[in-house]
Amino acid sequence: MADGDYERRGARDAELARFTKIIRSVARHSCRAPHESQKGKDKMKILVVGSGGREHAITCRLSRDEEKHTLFCAPGNAGTAAIATNLAIGAEDIGGIVEWAKAEKPDLVVVGPEAPLVKGLVDELKKI
């Protein structure tokens, strides 16, 4: 190997080691008991809009809070079904989400995908 090959290999190995350290750190903190700083916070009714990995991660983190918030996902996925109530409302069904929000009055709505944002979901929810 030429000297340049050894340098590139060393840089690649260092980057791989850094990435592995980050992944291990994330894995240690995923879906475990709540941290001491979360104690004493109020319980909330929370709707997470979307069905992807981003929404699963958000729901997973919210489920770790000590107050055990009431969590709903629209539409959610198999992973969120274990930690929240999945709703039979599509993420882009603005009317369906707004109607559900009027009836259930969630304290917080987290919109994961961009499409509902572009279609004006937040604007409609502000009108409630």
Salt bridges, closest charged atoms under 4 A:
ASP5 OD1 - ARG8 NH2 2.44
ASP13 OD1 - ARG12 NH2 3.99
GLU15 OE2 - ARG18 NH2 2.76
GLU36 OE2 - LYS39 NZ 3.01
ASP65 OD1 - ARG61 NH1 3.26
ASP65 OD2 - HIS69 NE2 2.92
GLU92 OE1 - LYS119 NZ 2.83
GLU99 OE2 - LYS102 NZ 3.70
GLU104 OE1 - LYS45 NZ 3.31
GLU114 OE2 - ARG54 NH1 3.33
GLU124 OE2 - LYS127 NZ 3.16
